[in-house]
Amino acid sequence: MLTTEELSGIVEVMVVVSEEEIIDVAQELAYLRDDETPDLEDLMQLITSAMKIHWLEPIPSTAVFNSNSPQSSKLYIAGPASFGTVPPELSEIMDTIEFVGCRSFDWGMVTSNI
């Protein structure tokens, strides 16, 4: 199962990540590790827990600059308390899910919501 540290590390690498991408990465990670496919409810609980301890922070889609960023109602960035661990399988997973990098967001818009 994906840990909070791994979730945070994934988000740190991807910069802006959608809920759907988190699910895709978690499923691919489980497959590569020969683990059971993670339950959607467990993943949602992991995201909620990470937000409670400020390892993840939600951002509005209007704060995202790039056209190659995910179009989703639920987007996340690494939070101020984040101390992530990047899973060694992530580079392979990013090729599998056809991740397009160079994502960025408007810090001013994000901080104005605090």
Order of alpha helices (4+ residues) and beta strands (2+ residues): alpha-beta-alpha-alpha-beta-beta-alpha-alpha
